[in-house]
Amino acid sequence: MTKFSLLMVDDEPEVLSTLKKTFLDDDYDIYTAFNGREALELMRDVRIDAALIDLNMPGMDGLSLLKEIRKDYPHIMIIMLTGYGGVKEAVKAIKLGAMDFLEKPFLPEGLCARVAQLHQIWGLKEENRNLKARMEFKFGFHQLVGNSTAMLKLKETIAQVGPTDASTVILGETGAGKELVARAIHYHSPRAENNFVPVDCSAISETVMESEIFGHVKGAFTGAHMSTQGLIRSADNGTLFLDEVGELSRSIQAKLLRTIQEKEVRPVGSTKSYQVDIRIIGATNRDLAQEVVQKNFREDLFYRLNVVSINVPPLRGRREDIPLLARYFIKQFSTDVSPVKDVSRKALACLENYDWPGNVRELENAIRRAIALGKGEIILPEDLPANIYIPPGKPSQSIDLPTEGSLAANEKAAVQDALVKSDNNRKKAAQILGISEVTIYRKIKKYHIK
């Protein structure tokens, strides 16, 4: 836990000794300095919250030190200590930003009381900072990194949609951050204190999907040795997030529709239904409207889910956010073992010029790799994957991705691009895109990619 830190600056050792003894019973981190230069050097290494500064010191006097602190460390709260007849200078110190002044000699009780007031102010500021950090974490915006116009508009939409109970479909390419958006919506809703239950519809086989979502009773099928409540009931009073909802079979779609309409769920093999109150958020990289036309997705379920539609921009559509994201991942994944602390301008240029078929997830993987393999404190172009950094004279294997058109067209192009870059190694292609091998097999089959 962070403690309140107090610095005492005085050129007389006896005075510093007396000051330290005054605060022996207080739970403060105490630091001392004999002159202004020593105090400034200490501030470069240690966070100081408040300071007691003698006005008259040789070399750098108290007023000069005050000016330096106000310029570089404006958060530090300062009390000036002045000898007899120094009230005029002390008043000047107040105008320069000091919180208070005390004339020597002073009573220890009076000094303790004034510092206690600073401690109280510091405590309120710390509480506000912690509350703000908790709220930012809770609402998920700390992970939705980016200040581009597209991201600011997305965050605004989340803040508007979250407090409602409207079913929502989040559209976007693989790796764009659809689940982060869904979590942010949940944490902006009245359901925030209850469960957020994610379901990857593309990763669960069709044979077990029904029992996973709706639950089952003991003996409902071979291997059902015990009853399970299912993911829908796990999300009761909370949010059920159906990632890749377009992968659901027609039979599961029909049962899900009934759950939404009746607000109840019946486990596999049971004759009993259970009331549920859930908000459903779906996500897909498919064009669901086109899937409805092709009879792959139920029209009635589509309209039930698609009350609100949110588009998550691809990374290539918000390139100005790439430096922020890169540094965010460096801070998140750096370890004591890795020396990496930042990314070079040339490496940033490589990142900004790349098309990112795997979007933010691919960028995250690239930074993780650079942190693992980097030898210096700065990520260099050669620390990046070969498909992102192409040395001079080496031809690029990249396929130009369409920047417009349907989600399906972009998805197909992204899969093709990843396969080319991985020399048709499906496992490596899946890693580039940040998806599972099962999913990439399905995409290859779906788009008839050879």
C-alpha positions in Angstrom: 0.0 0.0 0.0 1.3 3.5 -0.9 2.3 5.6 2.1 2.3 9.4 2.4 5.9 10.6 1.8 7.2 13.7 3.5 10.5 15.5 2.7 12.2 17.9 5.1 14.8 20.4 3.6 17.0 22.4 6.0 20.7 23.2 6.1 20.9 22.7 9.9 21.3 19.0 11.0 19.8 19.8 14.5 16.6 21.1 12.9 16.3 18.1 10.6 16.8 15.8 13.6 14.1 17.6 15.6 11.7 17.5 12.6 12.2 13.8 12.2 11.5 13.2 15.9 8.3 15.2 15.6 6.8 12.6 13.2 8.0 9.4 14.8 4.5 8.4 15.7 3.1 9.0 12.3 3.0 6.4 9.5 4.8 8.5 7.0 7.8 7.8 4.7 10.3 10.4 5.9 13.1 11.8 3.7 15.6 14.6 4.5 17.9 16.8 2.4 20.4 19.5 3.5 20.0 21.8 0.5 17.9 22.4 -2.6 20.1 20.5 -5.0 20.1 17.4 -2.8 16.3 17.7 -2.5 15.8 17.9 -6.3 18.1 14.8 -6.8 16.0 12.9 -4.3 12.8 13.8 -6.1 14.1 12.3 -9.3 14.3 8.9 -7.6 11.5 9.0 -5.0 7.9 10.2 -5.2 7.4 13.0 -2.7 3.9 14.0 -1.6 4.6 16.9 0.7 7.7 18.9 1.7 8.8 21.2 4.6 11.3 23.7 3.2 13.4 26.2 5.1 13.2 29.6 3.5 16.8 30.7 4.2 19.4 28.3 3.0 22.9 28.9 1.4 23.2 28.3 -2.3 19.6 27.6 -3.5 17.3 29.2 -1.1 13.8 28.1 -0.3 12.0 30.3 -2.8 14.3 29.1 -5.7 13.7 25.5 -4.7 9.9 26.2 -4.5 10.0 27.5 -8.1 11.8 24.4 -9.3 9.4 22.0 -7.6 6.3 23.9 -8.9 7.7 23.6 -12.4 8.6 19.8 -12.4 6.6 18.4 -9.5 3.3 20.4 -9.2 1.6 17.7 -7.1 3.9 18.2 -4.1 2.3 20.2 -1.3 4.7 22.6 0.4 4.9 24.2 3.8 7.6 26.9 4.1 9.6 27.3 7.4 10.9 30.8 8.1 12.9 32.4 10.9 11.9 35.6 12.7 11.2 38.5 10.4 10.7 36.4 7.3 6.9 36.8 7.0 7.2 39.0 3.9 9.2 36.2 2.0 6.8 33.6 3.3 3.8 35.5 1.9 5.7 35.6 -1.4 6.1 31.8 -1.2 2.3 31.4 -0.8 1.8 33.4 -4.0 4.3 31.1 -5.7 2.3 28.0 -4.8 3.2 27.0 -1.2 0.3 25.6 0.8 1.3 27.3 4.1 4.1 28.7 6.2 5.3 28.5 9.8 7.5 30.9 11.6 10.3 29.5 13.8 10.2 28.5 16.6 7.0 26.6 16.3 5.2 24.1 18.5 5.5 20.5 17.4 1.7 20.1 17.8 1.0 22.9 15.4 3.4 21.5 12.8 1.9 18.0 13.1 -1.6 19.4 12.7 -0.7 21.2 9.5 1.0 18.2 8.0 -1.9 16.1 9.0 -4.1 18.4 6.9 -1.8 17.7 3.9 -2.0 14.0 4.6 -5.8 14.2 4.6 -5.8 16.1 1.2 -3.4 13.5 -0.2 -5.6 10.7 1.1 -8.7 12.1 -0.7 -6.6 12.5 -4.0 -5.4 8.9 -3.7 -9.0 7.7 -3.1 -10.2 9.6 -6.2 -7.3 8.2 -8.3 -8.1 4.6 -7.2 -11.8 5.1 -7.8 -11.1 6.4 -11.3 -8.8 3.5 -12.0 -11.3 1.0 -10.8 -14.1 2.6 -12.8 -11.9 2.6 -16.0 -11.0 -1.0 -15.4 -14.6 -2.0 -14.7 -16.0 -0.3 -17.8 -13.3 -1.8 -20.0 -12.2 1.4 -21.7 -8.7 1.0 -20.4 -8.4 -2.0 -22.8 -10.1 -0.2 -25.7 -6.9 1.6 -26.5 -7.1 4.4 -29.0 -7.9 8.1 -29.5 -8.7 8.0 -33.2 -12.1 9.4 -34.4 -13.3 5.8 -35.0 -12.5 4.7 -31.5 -13.9 7.7 -29.8 -17.1 7.2 -31.7 -17.1 3.5 -30.7 -16.7 4.4 -27.0 -19.5 7.0 -27.2 -21.8 4.3 -28.7 -20.9 1.9 -25.9 -21.7 4.5 -23.3 -25.1 5.1 -24.9 -26.0 1.4 -25.5 -24.7 0.0 -22.3 -27.4 1.3 -19.9 -30.2 0.0 -22.1 -31.1 -3.7 -22.2 -31.2 -3.9 -25.9 -29.8 -7.1 -27.6 -26.8 -6.1 -29.6 -24.8 -7.5 -32.5 -21.1 -6.5 -32.8 -19.7 -6.7 -36.3 -16.0 -6.7 -37.1 -13.1 -8.7 -38.5 -11.3 -11.4 -36.5 -9.1 -10.0 -33.8 -10.6 -6.5 -33.9 -11.7 -6.6 -30.3 -15.3 -7.5 -30.4 -15.3 -9.3 -27.0 -13.7 -6.2 -25.4 -16.6 -4.1 -26.8 -19.1 -6.7 -25.4 -17.5 -6.5 -22.0 -17.5 -2.7 -22.0 -21.2 -2.8 -22.8 -21.9 -5.2 -20.0 -19.9 -3.1 -17.5 -21.9 0.0 -18.6 -25.2 -1.8 -17.9 -27.3 -2.3 -14.8 -26.2 -5.9 -15.0 -22.5 -5.0 -14.3 -22.4 -6.7 -10.9 -23.6 -10.0 -12.4 -21.9 -12.6 -14.7 -20.6 -11.9 -18.1 -20.5 -15.3 -19.8 -18.6 -15.6 -23.1 -19.3 -18.5 -25.5 -17.1 -19.1 -28.6 -19.6 -20.6 -30.9 -16.9 -21.6 -33.4 -14.9 -23.5 -30.9 -17.6 -25.8 -29.6 -18.6 -28.8 -31.7 -22.2 -29.0 -32.8 -22.7 -32.3 -31.0 -22.1 -30.7 -27.5 -23.2 -27.2 -28.3 -26.8 -27.7 -27.2 -25.9 -29.1 -23.7 -23.2 -26.5 -23.2 -25.6 -23.6 -23.8 -28.9 -24.9 -22.5 -27.6 -27.5 -19.9 -28.7 -31.1 -19.5 -30.0 -33.5 -16.9 -28.3 -36.6 -15.7 -28.8 -39.4 -18.2 -29.9 -37.2 -21.0 -27.4 -38.8 -23.3 -24.4 -41.2 -23.1 -21.8 -39.7 -20.8 -24.2 -37.4 -19.0 -23.3 -38.6 -15.6 -24.4 -35.5 -13.8 -26.8 -32.5 -14.5 -25.4 -29.2 -15.7 -27.2 -25.8 -15.7 -25.7 -24.6 -19.0 -24.2 -21.2 -19.9 -27.5 -19.4 -20.3 -28.5 -20.1 -16.7 -24.9 -19.2 -15.6 -25.6 -15.8 -17.1 -28.9 -15.3 -15.3 -29.3 -11.5 -14.5 -26.2 -10.9 -16.4 -25.0 -10.9 -20.0 -24.5 -13.9 -22.4 -21.9 -13.1 -25.1 -22.2 -15.3 -28.2 -19.0 -14.9 -30.1 -19.2 -16.0 -33.8 -23.0 -16.3 -33.4 -23.2 -17.0 -37.1 -21.7 -20.4 -36.5 -24.7 -21.7 -34.6 -26.7 -24.5 -36.3 -30.3 -23.8 -37.4 -31.6 -26.1 -34.6 -29.7 -24.3 -31.9 -30.9 -21.0 -33.4 -34.5 -22.2 -33.0 -34.0 -23.1 -29.4 -32.2 -19.9 -28.6 -35.1 -17.9 -30.2 -37.5 -19.6 -27.9 -35.4 -18.8 -24.9 -35.3 -15.1 -25.9 -39.1 -15.0 -26.5 -40.2 -17.0 -23.5 -37.4 -15.9 -21.1 -37.0 -19.5 -20.0 -34.6 -22.3 -20.8 -35.2 -26.1 -20.9 -32.1 -28.3 -20.4 -31.5 -31.2 -22.7 -33.5 -34.3 -21.6 -35.6 -32.3 -19.1 -39.4 -31.6 -19.0 -38.9 -28.6 -16.8 -38.2 -25.1 -17.9 -36.3 -22.4 -15.8 -37.0 -18.7 -15.9 -34.0 -16.6 -17.0 -33.3 -12.9 -17.3 -30.3 -12.3 -19.6 -29.1 -9.8 -22.0 -27.7 -11.3 -25.2 -24.8 -9.8 -27.2 -23.7 -11.5 -30.3 -20.6 -11.0 -32.4 -19.7 -12.1 -35.9 -17.3 -11.4 -38.7 -19.9 -12.6 -41.1 -22.5 -10.5 -42.9 -25.5 -11.8 -41.0 -28.0 -10.1 -43.3 -26.5 -12.0 -46.2 -26.6 -15.2 -44.1 -30.3 -14.6 -43.7 -30.8 -14.3 -47.4 -28.8 -17.5 -48.0 -31.0 -19.3 -45.3 -28.0 -20.0 -43.1 -29.3 -17.8 -40.3 -32.9 -17.5 -39.1 -34.5 -14.2 -40.0 -36.6 -14.0 -36.8 -33.5 -14.6 -34.6 -31.6 -12.0 -36.6 -34.1 -9.3 -35.8 -34.3 -10.4 -32.2 -30.6 -10.1 -31.8 -29.9 -7.1 -34.1 -31.8 -4.5 -32.1 -28.5 -2.5 -32.0 -25.6 -3.0 -34.4 -22.1 -1.9 -33.6 -19.2 -2.0 -36.0 -15.7 -2.4 -34.6 -13.2 -0.7 -37.0 -10.3 -2.8 -38.3 -6.8 -1.8 -37.2 -5.9 -0.6 -40.7 -8.8 1.8 -40.5 -7.3 3.5 -37.4 -3.6 3.4 -38.0 -3.0 6.5 -35.7 -3.8 4.2 -32.7 -1.0 1.7 -33.6 1.7 3.6 -31.5 -0.6 3.7 -28.5 -1.5 0.0 -28.8 2.2 -1.0 -29.3 3.3 0.8 -26.2 0.3 -0.5 -24.3 1.3 -4.1 -25.1 4.9 -3.4 -24.2 3.9 -2.2 -20.8 1.5 -5.1 -20.4 3.8 -7.9 -21.4 7.3 -6.7 -20.4 9.0 -8.7 -17.7 12.0 -8.5 -15.5 13.8 -10.9 -17.9 13.1 -8.8 -21.0 14.9 -5.5 -21.4 12.3 -4.0 -23.8 10.9 -0.7 -22.8 9.8 1.1 -26.0 9.6 0.8 -29.8 11.8 2.7 -32.3 10.4 5.1 -34.9 11.5 2.8 -37.7 9.7 -0.1 -36.1 6.6 2.0 -35.6 6.8 2.9 -39.3 6.8 -0.8 -40.2 3.8 -1.4 -37.9 1.9 1.6 -39.3 2.5 0.5 -42.9 1.3 -3.1 -42.4 -2.3 -4.0 -43.2 -3.0 -6.2 -40.1 -5.3 -8.9 -41.4 -5.4 -10.3 -37.8 -6.1 -6.8 -36.4 -5.3 -5.9 -32.8 -4.7 -9.6 -31.9 -2.0 -9.9 -34.5 -0.4 -6.7 -33.3 -0.4 -8.1 -29.8 1.3 -11.3 -31.0 3.9 -9.3 -32.9 4.8 -7.2 -29.8 4.9 -10.3 -27.6 7.3 -11.9 -30.0 9.5 -8.7 -30.1 9.6 -8.6 -26.3 10.6 -12.3 -26.2 13.3 -12.0 -28.8 14.4 -8.4 -28.4 18.0 -7.9 -27.2 17.9 -4.2 -26.3 15.6 -1.7 -24.6 14.1 -0.6 -27.9 12.2 -2.8 -30.4 13.9 -2.5 -33.8 12.4 -3.4 -37.2 14.4 -6.6 -37.3 12.7 -7.7 -34.0 9.4 -7.8 -35.8 7.9 -10.8 -37.7 9.3 -11.3 -41.2 5.9 -10.5 -42.8 5.9 -7.1 -41.1 9.5 -6.1 -41.5 10.8 -6.7 -45.0 14.5 -5.9 -45.3 15.5 -3.7 -48.2 15.8 -5.6 -51.5 13.5 -8.5 -50.4 10.2 -8.7 -52.3 7.0 -8.5 -50.2 4.7 -11.4 -50.1 1.8 -9.4 -48.8 -1.6 -9.5 -50.6 -3.4 -6.1 -50.9 -6.5 -6.4 -48.8 -9.8 -4.8 -49.8 -10.5 -1.9 -47.6 -14.2 -1.8 -48.6 -16.8 -4.4 -49.2 -18.5 -7.1 -47.2 -17.1 -8.6 -44.0 -16.9 -11.9 -45.8 -14.7 -10.5 -48.5 -12.3 -9.0 -46.0 -12.3 -12.2 -43.9 -11.5 -14.4 -47.0 -8.7 -12.0 -48.0 -7.2 -12.0 -44.5 -7.2 -15.8 -44.4 -5.5 -16.0 -47.9 -2.9 -13.4 -46.8 -2.1 -15.3 -43.7 -1.7 -18.6 -45.6 0.7 -16.9 -48.1 2.8 -15.4 -45.3 3.0 -18.8 -43.5 3.8 -20.8 -46.7 0.4 -22.5 -46.4 1.2 -23.7 -42.9 -2.3 -23.6 -41.4 -1.1 -23.7 -37.8 1.1 -20.6 -38.4 -1.6 -18.9 -40.3 -4.0 -19.4 -37.4 -1.4 -17.8 -35.1 -1.0 -14.8 -37.4 -4.8 -14.3 -37.3 -5.1 -15.0 -33.6 -7.6 -17.8 -34.1 -7.7 -21.5 -33.5 -6.7 -24.2 -36.0 -10.3 -25.5 -35.9 -11.6 -22.0 -36.9 -9.1 -21.6 -39.8 -10.0 -25.0 -41.2 -13.6 -23.9 -41.2 -12.8 -20.6 -42.9 -10.7 -22.4 -45.6 -13.6 -24.8 -46.2 -16.2 -22.0 -46.1 -14.5 -19.8 -48.7 -13.2 -22.8 -50.8 -9.6 -21.6 -50.4 -7.0 -23.9 -52.0 
